Amino acid sequence: MKFGLFLFLCLTGAVYGQDTTFVKSAYAGSSLTVPQKVTWHIEKAFINNGDGYNLKINPEVFKPIYKAGEKIQIPFYTAEMELLNNQEGVFYFLYIKESFVP
């Protein structure tokens, strides 16, 4: 009985405890689509134009949570871009927390 309960808790934790954080990069003006059976929460975002540093931008540019199948539209322009030397070819680096949806 104890072993069965232990096994159940381990398997439940393995399925529902798989939240991960990863980084996606995208050009300004492009879009990303959330895969099926997951939700995405953008924790922080940076811009870069190829120089050796990233500029953190306001995360309120994005919705709090994106559900499966939703499209994330990457802004073509943000005020923080004025701080870059060259405003062409700007990359966004998004730190995304992915949660599994049963």
C-alpha positions in Angstrom: 0.0 0.0 0.0 2.8 2.4 0.9 4.7 1.6 -2.2 1.6 2.2 -4.4 1.1 5.6 -2.8 4.7 6.4 -3.2 4.6 5.4 -6.9 1.4 7.4 -7.5 3.0 10.5 -6.0 6.2 10.2 -8.0 4.3 9.7 -11.3 2.0 12.6 -10.5 4.9 14.9 -9.7 6.7 13.8 -12.9 3.7 14.7 -15.0 2.6 17.9 -13.3 5.9 19.1 -12.0 7.5 19.7 -15.4 7.5 23.5 -15.4 10.6 24.7 -17.3 12.1 28.0 -18.2 13.8 28.5 -21.5 14.9 31.3 -23.9 13.4 32.0 -27.3 14.8 34.6 -29.7 12.8 36.4 -32.4 13.2 39.4 -34.7 11.2 42.6 -33.9 7.8 42.4 -35.7 7.8 38.6 -35.9 5.5 36.2 -34.0 5.8 33.0 -32.0 3.0 30.4 -31.6 2.5 28.5 -28.3 2.6 24.7 -28.8 -0.4 22.5 -27.9 -0.9 21.3 -24.3 1.3 24.0 -22.7 0.9 27.6 -21.5 3.7 30.2 -21.6 4.4 33.0 -19.2 7.0 35.5 -20.3 9.1 36.2 -17.2 11.5 38.7 -18.7 12.5 40.1 -22.1 15.6 41.7 -23.5 16.6 43.3 -26.8 19.9 43.1 -28.7 21.1 44.5 -32.0 24.2 42.3 -32.2 26.3 44.2 -29.8 27.8 42.5 -26.7 25.0 43.4 -24.3 21.3 43.0 -23.9 18.8 45.7 -22.7 16.0 44.6 -20.5 12.6 45.9 -21.6 9.3 46.3 -19.8 7.6 42.9 -19.6 4.2 44.6 -19.6 4.5 44.7 -23.4 3.3 41.1 -23.3 0.2 39.4 -21.8 0.6 37.6 -18.5 -0.2 34.2 -19.9 -0.4 32.7 -23.4 -2.4 29.5 -23.9 -1.9 26.7 -26.4 -2.3 27.8 -30.0 -2.1 31.6 -29.2 0.2 33.7 -31.2 2.7 36.0 -29.4 3.2 39.2 -31.5 6.7 40.5 -31.0 6.6 44.3 -30.9 8.2 46.1 -33.9 9.3 49.0 -31.7 9.7 49.7 -28.0 11.0 52.8 -26.3 14.1 51.0 -25.1 15.3 50.6 -28.7 16.3 54.3 -28.6 19.2 53.3 -26.4 20.7 51.0 -29.1 23.3 52.4 -31.5 21.8 50.6 -34.5 18.0 50.0 -34.5 18.0 47.6 -37.4 18.0 43.8 -37.0 16.9 43.9 -33.4 16.5 40.6 -31.6 14.2 39.9 -28.7 15.2 37.4 -26.1 12.3 36.1 -24.2 12.6 34.1 -21.0 9.6 31.9 -21.0 8.2 29.6 -18.3 6.4 26.7 -19.8 3.7 24.8 -17.9 2.1 21.6 -18.9 -1.7 21.6 -19.3 -3.4 18.1 -19.0 
